[in-house]
Amino acid sequence: QLLATSTAIPVMMPYITSEFACREAGDRPAVLPKGALNYALLGQYVEIPEDVVFTVEYSVRSAMHAVYGLLGIERPIPPVYHAIADPVAALAAMKTLLG
């Protein structure tokens, strides 16, 4: 019944995967570009070492870098969680993948 009354219209979103395109160091700007005194760049298209794009944490971490840097706040930014280095998380992922 649901299928008979549903309409699916496929759409193409060519830029949705642009965050995952191959890149090299320097392809993305820093959160605080060299010489920036009163502006910063935020979001998925800035460079944050060791982090993975397309997560809320990435956006929040870019904002933290920006605010702390512009205001001279000396607080640590929470470290990036490396799940692959956590044996318990890696084992749980393997169990999920293998059923």
FENHUBEL-V604362 format. One record per run of one state. SS is the DSSP state (a for helix, b for strand, c for the rest). FROM is the first residue (numbers start at 1). LEN is the number of residues. If there is no record, write none. Layout:
BEGIN
[[SS | FROM | LEN] [SS | FROM | LEN]]
END
This chain:
BEGIN
[[c | 1 | 2] [a | 3 | 3] [c | 6 | 12] [a | 18 | 3] [c | 21 | 8] [b | 29 | 2] [c | 31 | 15] [b | 46 | 2] [c | 48 | 8] [a | 56 | 16] [c | 72 | 11] [a | 83 | 3] [c | 86 | 1] [a | 87 | 12] [c | 99 | 1]]
END
